[in-house]
Amino acid sequence: MKLMVCVVQNRYREAMETGLKNTNYRMTELASSGGFLRKGSTTFLIGVKEEDVSSLHETMKAICLEYEQKRGKSSDKSHRYISFLIHAKDSLPFLNKQ
Protein backbone atom coordinates (compact mmCIF):
# COMPACT_ATOMS: atom_id res chain seq x y z
CA MET A 1 0.00 0.00 0.00
CA LYS A 2 1.22 3.50 -0.86
CA LEU A 3 0.34 6.93 0.42
CA MET A 4 0.25 9.53 -2.35
CA VAL A 5 0.70 13.12 -1.27
CA CYS A 6 -0.56 15.26 -4.12
CA VAL A 7 -0.36 19.08 -4.15
CA VAL A 8 -2.89 20.46 -6.66
CA GLN A 9 -3.32 24.00 -7.96
CA ASN A 10 -6.54 25.41 -6.54
CA ARG A 11 -8.00 25.92 -10.01
CA TYR A 12 -8.13 22.10 -10.37
CA ARG A 13 -9.17 21.32 -6.78
CA GLU A 14 -12.90 20.87 -7.25
CA ALA A 15 -12.53 18.90 -10.48
CA MET A 16 -9.86 16.69 -8.90
CA GLU A 17 -11.94 16.03 -5.78
CA THR A 18 -15.06 15.20 -7.78
CA GLY A 19 -13.20 13.12 -10.36
CA LEU A 20 -11.36 11.04 -7.78
CA LYS A 21 -14.54 10.43 -5.78
CA ASN A 22 -16.37 9.39 -8.95
CA THR A 23 -13.65 6.82 -9.68
CA ASN A 24 -13.86 5.47 -6.11
CA TYR A 25 -10.58 6.80 -4.75
CA ARG A 26 -10.72 7.67 -1.07
CA MET A 27 -8.77 10.68 0.06
CA THR A 28 -8.24 13.33 2.69
CA GLU A 29 -8.11 16.91 1.50
CA LEU A 30 -6.02 19.55 3.27
CA ALA A 31 -6.21 23.23 2.49
CA SER A 32 -2.69 24.56 2.26
CA SER A 33 -1.18 27.98 1.94
CA GLY A 34 2.18 29.11 0.75
CA GLY A 35 4.02 29.17 -2.51
CA PHE A 36 4.86 25.53 -3.20
CA LEU A 37 3.46 25.76 -6.74
CA ARG A 38 3.59 29.57 -6.63
CA LYS A 39 -0.22 29.66 -6.52
CA GLY A 40 -2.88 28.65 -4.01
CA SER A 41 -2.91 24.91 -3.58
CA THR A 42 -4.71 21.99 -1.94
CA THR A 43 -3.03 18.83 -0.69
CA PHE A 44 -4.70 15.44 -1.15
CA LEU A 45 -3.64 12.36 0.81
CA ILE A 46 -4.66 9.26 -1.14
CA GLY A 47 -4.26 5.63 -0.14
CA VAL A 48 -3.54 3.52 -3.21
CA LYS A 49 -2.44 -0.05 -3.89
CA GLU A 50 0.96 -0.29 -5.53
CA GLU A 51 -0.47 -1.86 -8.69
CA ASP A 52 -2.97 1.04 -9.04
CA VAL A 53 -0.46 3.91 -8.88
CA SER A 54 -0.10 4.34 -12.66
CA SER A 55 -3.87 4.17 -13.08
CA LEU A 56 -4.29 6.91 -10.47
CA HIS A 57 -1.76 9.11 -12.27
CA GLU A 58 -3.61 8.61 -15.57
CA THR A 59 -6.93 9.42 -13.89
CA MET A 60 -5.54 12.62 -12.40
CA LYS A 61 -4.05 13.68 -15.73
CA ALA A 62 -7.37 13.01 -17.48
CA ILE A 63 -9.24 15.08 -14.87
CA CYS A 64 -6.95 18.05 -15.45
CA LEU A 65 -7.14 17.78 -19.24
CA GLU A 66 -10.94 17.55 -19.15
CA TYR A 67 -11.05 20.63 -16.90
CA GLU A 68 -8.84 22.52 -19.35
CA GLN A 69 -11.03 21.54 -22.30
CA LYS A 70 -14.09 22.93 -20.51
CA ARG A 71 -12.56 26.07 -19.01
CA GLY A 72 -9.38 26.72 -20.96
CA LYS A 73 -5.77 26.21 -20.00
CA SER A 74 -4.06 28.62 -17.67
CA SER A 75 -1.96 31.23 -19.46
CA ASP A 76 1.02 30.62 -17.19
CA LYS A 77 3.36 27.65 -17.59
CA SER A 78 2.94 26.34 -14.03
CA HIS A 79 2.21 22.73 -13.17
CA ARG A 80 -1.21 21.24 -12.59
CA TYR A 81 -0.09 19.16 -9.62
CA ILE A 82 2.89 17.41 -8.12
CA SER A 83 2.78 14.11 -6.26
CA PHE A 84 4.98 12.07 -3.96
CA LEU A 85 4.67 8.38 -3.11
CA ILE A 86 5.43 7.00 0.33
CA HIS A 87 5.18 3.40 1.49
CA ALA A 88 2.21 3.38 3.86
CA LYS A 89 4.20 1.41 6.42
CA ASP A 90 6.75 4.25 6.49
CA SER A 91 4.21 7.05 6.75
CA LEU A 92 3.39 6.50 10.43
CA PRO A 93 6.44 4.94 12.06
CA PHE A 94 5.16 5.45 15.59
CA LEU A 95 2.42 2.82 15.00
CA ASN A 96 5.05 0.10 14.69
CA LYS A 97 6.73 0.83 18.03
CA GLN A 98 6.00 -1.41 20.98
Contacts in CASP RR format, 6 or more apart in sequence:
PFRMAT RR
TARGET T0000
AUTHOR 0000-0000-0000
METHOD contacts of the structure
MODEL  1
MKLMVCVVQNRYREAMETGLKNTNYRMTELASSGGFLRKGSTTFLIGVKE
EDVSSLHETMKAICLEYEQKRGKSSDKSHRYISFLIHAKDSLPFLNKQ
1 47 0 8 1.000
1 48 0 8 1.000
1 49 0 8 1.000
1 50 0 8 1.000
1 87 0 8 1.000
1 88 0 8 1.000
1 89 0 8 1.000
2 47 0 8 1.000
2 48 0 8 1.000
2 49 0 8 1.000
2 50 0 8 1.000
2 53 0 8 1.000
2 85 0 8 1.000
2 86 0 8 1.000
2 87 0 8 1.000
2 88 0 8 1.000
3 45 0 8 1.000
3 46 0 8 1.000
3 47 0 8 1.000
3 48 0 8 1.000
3 85 0 8 1.000
3 86 0 8 1.000
3 87 0 8 1.000
3 88 0 8 1.000
3 91 0 8 1.000
4 44 0 8 1.000
4 45 0 8 1.000
4 46 0 8 1.000
4 47 0 8 1.000
4 48 0 8 1.000
4 53 0 8 1.000
4 56 0 8 1.000
4 83 0 8 1.000
4 84 0 8 1.000
4 85 0 8 1.000
4 86 0 8 1.000
5 43 0 8 1.000
5 44 0 8 1.000
5 45 0 8 1.000
5 83 0 8 1.000
5 84 0 8 1.000
5 85 0 8 1.000
5 86 0 8 1.000
6 43 0 8 1.000
6 44 0 8 1.000
6 45 0 8 1.000
6 46 0 8 1.000
6 60 0 8 1.000
6 81 0 8 1.000
6 82 0 8 1.000
6 83 0 8 1.000
6 84 0 8 1.000
7 32 0 8 1.000
7 36 0 8 1.000
7 37 0 8 1.000
7 41 0 8 1.000
7 42 0 8 1.000
7 43 0 8 1.000
7 81 0 8 1.000
7 82 0 8 1.000
7 83 0 8 1.000
8 16 0 8 1.000
8 41 0 8 1.000
8 42 0 8 1.000
8 43 0 8 1.000
8 44 0 8 1.000
8 80 0 8 1.000
8 81 0 8 1.000
9 37 0 8 1.000
9 39 0 8 1.000
9 40 0 8 1.000
9 41 0 8 1.000
9 74 0 8 1.000
9 78 0 8 1.000
9 79 0 8 1.000
9 80 0 8 1.000
9 81 0 8 1.000
10 39 0 8 1.000
10 40 0 8 1.000
10 41 0 8 1.000
10 42 0 8 1.000
11 39 0 8 1.000
11 67 0 8 1.000
11 74 0 8 1.000
12 63 0 8 1.000
12 64 0 8 1.000
12 67 0 8 1.000
12 80 0 8 1.000
12 81 0 8 1.000
13 29 0 8 1.000
13 42 0 8 1.000
15 63 0 8 1.000
15 64 0 8 1.000
15 66 0 8 1.000
15 67 0 8 1.000
16 42 0 8 1.000
16 44 0 8 1.000
16 60 0 8 1.000
16 63 0 8 1.000
16 64 0 8 1.000
16 81 0 8 1.000
17 27 0 8 1.000
17 29 0 8 1.000
17 44 0 8 1.000
19 59 0 8 1.000
19 63 0 8 1.000
20 27 0 8 1.000
20 44 0 8 1.000
20 46 0 8 1.000
20 59 0 8 1.000
20 60 0 8 1.000
20 63 0 8 1.000
21 27 0 8 1.000
23 59 0 8 1.000
25 46 0 8 1.000
25 47 0 8 1.000
25 48 0 8 1.000
25 56 0 8 1.000
25 59 0 8 1.000
26 46 0 8 1.000
26 47 0 8 1.000
27 44 0 8 1.000
27 45 0 8 1.000
27 46 0 8 1.000
27 47 0 8 1.000
28 44 0 8 1.000
28 45 0 8 1.000
29 42 0 8 1.000
29 43 0 8 1.000
29 44 0 8 1.000
29 45 0 8 1.000
30 42 0 8 1.000
30 43 0 8 1.000
30 44 0 8 1.000
30 45 0 8 1.000
31 42 0 8 1.000
31 43 0 8 1.000
32 40 0 8 1.000
32 41 0 8 1.000
32 42 0 8 1.000
32 43 0 8 1.000
33 40 0 8 1.000
34 40 0 8 1.000
34 41 0 8 1.000
35 41 0 8 1.000
36 82 0 8 1.000
37 78 0 8 1.000
37 79 0 8 1.000
37 81 0 8 1.000
37 82 0 8 1.000
38 78 0 8 1.000
39 78 0 8 1.000
46 56 0 8 1.000
47 88 0 8 1.000
48 56 0 8 1.000
53 85 0 8 1.000
57 83 0 8 1.000
60 81 0 8 1.000
60 83 0 8 1.000
64 80 0 8 1.000
64 81 0 8 1.000
89 96 0 8 1.000
END
